[in-house]
Amino acid sequence: VRSIDTAAVRGRFTDDRWLAFKRDLLVFGPRIPDWRRLFLDHGYNDPPPRALLLHVLVGGLPATPTTLTVLSALDYVLIAAALWLARRAFGPVAGAAGAAFFLLSFFGRFDFIGGSILRWDWIAALVGGVACLARGAGATAGLLLGYAAVARLFPVLFLVPLAIKWLQARRAQAPDRALTRCLAAAGGVLLTAGIAAGLAGDRVFMAEFLVKIWTHGGTA
């Protein structure tokens, strides 16, 4: 800490924001058992559109035991809803298999990935999107798949086979209306998120994200 320019750090905060930061730290501090591990973590890595969404969600909320409990429980509600949709769309056996695969996974362990805010929302959106598409709700499916892509970027790859299928249907002169609505809705979500991120952040913001995600990828 002796190498840190404390005045420069303090200068990034308004007086009100500095007080809010200290109040939040008093709540988080006793709940962090090992500060060394915290500072060795590569830190926050959400894409800019997703960062804006979370800012809207939590920017005005103080850190309290209640808010931390409620916000960190949102994932469980979303996963339960996604698994319910999977059961509705593909039947009880497929739904149970999907639930077992996810809930018994090493990477689903609470001490590995749990307790964060909307860490699993993109998974819930993918499962829900596929289930909705299977039931013919193309627009809803597209909104969910588009959200998954905005939340974590790489789920945009799930739209590639759907686009290929759409082209094949067009060539066969057998258009799939549900699939058309799905791709249109997903494209609308991606376009809206891109415009919002462009208006709210500058190039430095995107550059910082790219540097951070490169660091994460290089040490995974």
Secondary structure, DSSP 4 states (H G I P E B T S, - for coil): -TTS-HHHHHTTS-HHHHHHHHHHHHHHGGG-S-HHHHHHS------HHHHHHHHHHHTT----HHHHHHHHHHHHHHHHHHHHHHHHHH-HHHHHHHHHHHHT-GGG-HHHH-SSSSSSHHHHHHHHHHHHHHTT-HHHHHHHHHHHHHHHSGGGGGHHHHHHHHHHHHHTT---HHHHHHHHHHHHHHHHHHHHHHHH--HHHHHHHHHHHHHHHHT-
